[in-house]
């Protein structure tokens, strides 16, 4: 029994299957996890080590090199990059795309356990596995108001606790607060008077502030635990701690030589919202959390919290659920539009009932796809939703083909049941082959490498599930419904749809006959169109751009003031920038400005330094904007370029929805000598500046703060019984303070006890030189007696890549004016101008780098590097896709020649892609390249069924020419319907101005135009190619059909 007959004979079972799919599909759609982006694993790890007060050069030697040396033997590592900055070392490990991430994570932890020679005072290394959920918060909440720092900190901690209680929240990060600390501000004059050193104070506090277990004891029949209670319960206990005895035998307490303060740590960062001081709270969700419902709970909680806390203002920013809701709305809108368009098109051609059956298949296929997606742990996110939008126009194609063939059998006089069975059986295998070729074209995208490849892996999975669901609906559900509800018993040939069909067939037959008469001219015209499209592509009329960005909703600016600038001075500069942004003419397009002074994020790393700052400008929705994204950016850029007190700035890609593609321009210069590297980086920047359309050029090199270097006099130190460790500790206490113990009080939280010297006592270099140092016999000498103090300068940071020092030059591309036209420069163009073109032999601006700077290397990163990784795997994916498509076609036709006839439609599609991009002004981007791969499976479908019907005609004894004309006439209606409905599915994306779909518009345009052009040519050029190939193999005696050499031999063709 065939599948079609089973379907028709078991209507009740088929209806139950449909109901079950609808119930479980709706349940799955409602409750499956929803998130902004898929939890793509970057295949990278991050290590951070903090070592307070240590210079970048020391961090390089004491921390970075030791960790790098340990990780050198790790398997499947792509590269390791490191940054040593003041008090902090960060190591980034990027794994090879083929590496098993779980095994690599375990190996990394094992290797780090072997690193046992880091400085004792350094914090333990912090390890993190990077993925989208770790680097993309679902929202940022700003807490502000007329409140003290301490009150804001306590409220932020309370808010964090309440948010974590919501469920589905993985972590909450707070910025802009200062932790509570206990400061012991020692008076060095008093210490000297009583013969006490700073180290004595530290030791006394450490020895006293302990709770120690003492075992247990039995008293009679009872057993008691023994504990020595020494921890401080209150500040008075610290003040009254006896440190020493004076010469009169009187106890010297801490309060006699120091002031104890319950205070807040010195500010490291300052957070602000719209120019006003605030605390920012970044919230991250768990993997199984629904971003929409989680955000609803967060909004409720923030409203409740703000209502309860008098004087507090709370604002939610960067809401990641908005993009998801927009994508779901777009999917719903497109689905409704698609259903309406499918219904209208099919109504015109095959009647309203058949149109209803095909339209009904759209929600069924989507709901079944949701069930399949959940089984493969695919969440509803912007990429999976777009994949569903992308496939919307395709999922009705197989249903249309089946319905049209059933309809054709009805026209031939068969009753509903016979037409449903015969029509489905006849077309089943071609339909399966058509769906298989589409899936075969998408699936190789899973082999794409690089970050783009990880993101794009969602596409083939979702598309394949949706297509398989639609195939099931068209071959199992549809025949049963058509047989039961397909219409009247007697068929009416006089309806308008049939008259339209007859008119189309009549004109098609006339046209295709003329084309077959002039086969050579047709082929020459096609080759001419192909040549023209290639010329357009390489003439610059269509721009190349790795990842076509829309207009991001967020503008991100990283800023730096000159080296050594204090946090307060940096804040003054940022305040000027905030005031300018909030008051510029374009401020109506700005929702909020969130600033962080003291740090910014770079390549998933938080770079904390008093000279750093970050500004995030949240824009209104795209359709509400009066000015463009670039207009706002250019006005801010012009202001920043002339702002006193600002050292450098750069705009970052602030759109969280797109795949990370790196900087527009990124050049890495490797070598040993940092001074020489600085000189080379300045030369590289000067060369890039010669290229119009480049902006925000800068080098990662920056001079560090001025350093006071303590150079021990080892002979003198030995004489006085001193060592480097004791001197180092003493200077640390005197300069930035030392964390010597923990204070709990009566609560559970721990706070640092910090030993310091009163600020007014260490105010000049001479104060440090005269710092009292106690010798082994109890006398005090000045620090300068046992050490020299030298002033020098170092580096703000030292970068490594694969254990070599480097400096990175980065920049962005922008618009420029040429002959009165505004031209958008692309990153690919700039990179090619710099390094040259190996294919054409054209030399670039930096082609002679190796000869000019021997011993130093140059590498191109950012978009250029990511594009190289992705392109290579994409070309391979295209080759695999073509091979799979050929295999499926060869299996279907049982021929190695006829698949080549069908695949001849692929160049037709490319012509359409180029002309589509030219008409719409969109660039040839990575999305376009992916669409070309996808088209490899989509555009062959019509040709596949057409050639199959030609073979059927010839097998029934019809000559070659009439077979070609008849098959085209028979397949004309379904080909037009499938093409129109597929293009209709893309129309909302192509016409949309929403930022939700702008990134993917090139893909929609490419597939729509490529398919349209290929379809038209399929109807007319495939018959020409078929006849030419058949003639050639007929002469060789390699065809199984009777062959006519000339068109004129066909007496029935006129």
Beta strands, then each sheet from edge to edge (+ up, - down):
strand 1: 41-50
strand 2: 77-85
strand 3: 88-95
strand 4: 126-131
strand 5: 139-145
strand 6: 169-175
strand 7: 180-186
strand 8: 211-219
strand 9: 222-229
strand 10: 242-245
strand 11: 251-253
strand 12: 258-264
strand 13: 270-273
strand 14: 276-285
strand 15: 312-317
strand 16: 554-560
strand 17: 590-602
strand 18: 605-619
strand 19: 648-653
strand 20: 665-670
strand 21: 694-699
strand 22: 703-712
strand 23: 738-743
strand 24: 751-757
strand 25: 772-774
strand 26: 780-782
strand 27: 787-795
strand 28: 797-801
strand 29: 804-813
strand 30: 815-818
strand 31: 821-824
strand 32: 857-860
sheet 1: 4+ 1- 3+ 2- 28+ 29- 20+ 32-
sheet 2: 4+ 1- 3+ 2- 28+ 29- 21+
sheet 3: 6+ 14- 5+ 15-
sheet 4: 6+ 14- 13+ 17- 18+ 16- 19+
sheet 5: 12+ 7- 24- 23+
sheet 6: 8+ 9-
sheet 7: 10+ 11-
sheet 8: 22+ 27-
sheet 9: 25+ 26-
sheet 10: 30+ 31-
end
